[in-house]
Amino acid sequence: QVQLVESGGGLVQAGGSLRLSCAASGRTFSSYAMGWFRQAPGKEREFVAGINTNGVSTYYADSMKGRFAISRDNAKNTVYLQMNSLKPEDTAVYYCAASRVGITPTPNRYDYWGQGTQVTVSS
C-alpha cells in the first residue's frame, strides 16, 4: 500500500513557476514508477510526465516538454514536478500516481493516486 500526498499548488501569474511535491508513505516507493496527471474542469484526466523507479528515465506529454521537469528523491520518498513558463491553460488539479508497470501515460495503469493539488494560472 502506498499513500500519496501532493503539495505546492497555488495561484501564480502567467509566466511564473511552481514546484509540486508528492510525498509517499511506505517502504516500497522506489519500486514504483511515478507519474503526474492533471484534470481541468469538464476535461478528462491528462498525462503530464512520468519517471521510472531510479529516476534515470523520464517521459513528458508534448505540450509540457521544455517547460516541466519531473524528478524524484527515493531517499525522501518524494517525486517533484517543476513547472516553468506557466500558462492559463495549465490551470487544473494536479495528481501524482504510482505504477508498478513502469512509465505509462495511461491512467488506469496506475495503482495509487494522491488527492490532488490545485494550480491556478492567471493571465
C-alpha positions in Angstrom: 0.0 0.0 0.0 1.3 3.4 -0.9 -0.3 6.7 0.2 0.5 9.8 -1.8 0.1 13.4 -0.7 0.6 16.3 -3.1 1.6 19.8 -2.1 2.9 23.0 -3.7 -0.1 24.1 -5.7 -1.4 27.7 -5.7 -2.1 30.8 -7.7 0.5 32.1 -10.0 0.7 34.6 -12.8 1.3 33.6 -16.4 5.0 33.1 -17.0 5.6 32.1 -13.4 6.8 28.9 -11.8 5.6 26.4 -9.3 7.2 23.3 -7.8 4.8 20.5 -6.8 5.8 17.8 -4.4 4.3 14.3 -3.8 5.3 12.6 -0.6 4.8 8.8 -0.5 4.3 6.6 2.6 5.7 3.1 2.8 9.0 1.4 2.1 8.3 0.4 -1.5 8.3 3.9 -3.1 11.5 3.2 -5.0 9.8 0.2 -6.7 7.1 2.3 -8.4 7.3 4.4 -11.5 5.7 7.7 -10.8 3.5 10.0 -12.9 1.9 13.4 -12.7 -1.5 14.0 -14.3 -3.8 16.9 -14.3 -7.5 17.5 -14.8 -9.2 20.7 -15.6 -13.0 21.3 -15.1 -15.0 19.5 -17.7 -12.0 17.7 -19.2 -10.5 14.3 -18.9 -7.5 13.5 -16.8 -4.4 14.2 -18.8 -0.9 12.8 -18.5 1.8 15.3 -17.7 5.0 13.5 -17.0 6.4 10.2 -15.8 9.6 8.9 -14.2 11.0 5.5 -13.8 12.0 3.8 -10.5 15.5 5.1 -10.3 14.9 8.5 -11.9 17.0 7.9 -14.9 14.2 7.8 -17.5 11.5 10.5 -17.9 8.7 11.0 -20.3 6.6 14.1 -21.0 3.4 15.0 -22.8 4.3 17.0 -25.8 2.8 20.3 -24.5 4.9 20.1 -21.4 8.3 19.4 -22.9 10.8 22.1 -22.2 8.5 23.7 -19.5 8.0 21.0 -16.9 10.6 18.7 -15.3 9.9 15.6 -13.2 12.3 14.3 -10.7 12.4 12.0 -7.7 14.3 11.5 -4.4 13.9 7.9 -3.3 15.7 8.7 0.0 12.9 11.1 0.8 10.1 9.1 -0.8 9.2 12.2 -2.9 8.6 13.0 -6.5 8.6 16.6 -7.8 7.2 18.5 -10.7 8.9 21.7 -11.6 6.6 23.9 -13.7 8.0 26.9 -15.5 6.6 29.4 -18.0 3.1 28.6 -16.8 0.1 29.4 -19.0 -3.5 29.9 -18.1 -4.3 26.6 -19.8 -2.1 24.9 -17.3 -4.8 25.6 -14.7 -6.0 22.2 -13.3 -5.9 19.9 -10.3 -2.6 18.1 -10.4 -2.3 14.5 -9.2 0.6 12.2 -8.6 0.3 8.5 -9.1 2.3 5.3 -8.6 2.6 2.5 -11.1 4.1 -1.0 -10.8 4.3 -1.4 -14.6 6.6 1.5 -15.4 6.2 4.8 -17.0 2.9 5.0 -18.9 0.6 7.8 -19.9 -2.5 5.6 -19.3 -4.2 6.5 -16.0 -5.7 3.0 -15.4 -2.2 1.5 -15.3 -1.5 3.4 -12.1 -2.2 1.7 -8.8 -2.3 4.6 -6.3 -3.3 8.2 -6.5 -3.0 11.3 -4.4 -5.8 13.6 -3.6 -4.6 16.3 -5.9 -3.4 19.9 -5.6 -4.9 22.9 -7.4 -2.8 25.0 -9.7 -4.3 28.2 -11.0 -2.5 30.4 -13.5 -3.9 33.9 -14.0 -3.5 35.8 -17.2 
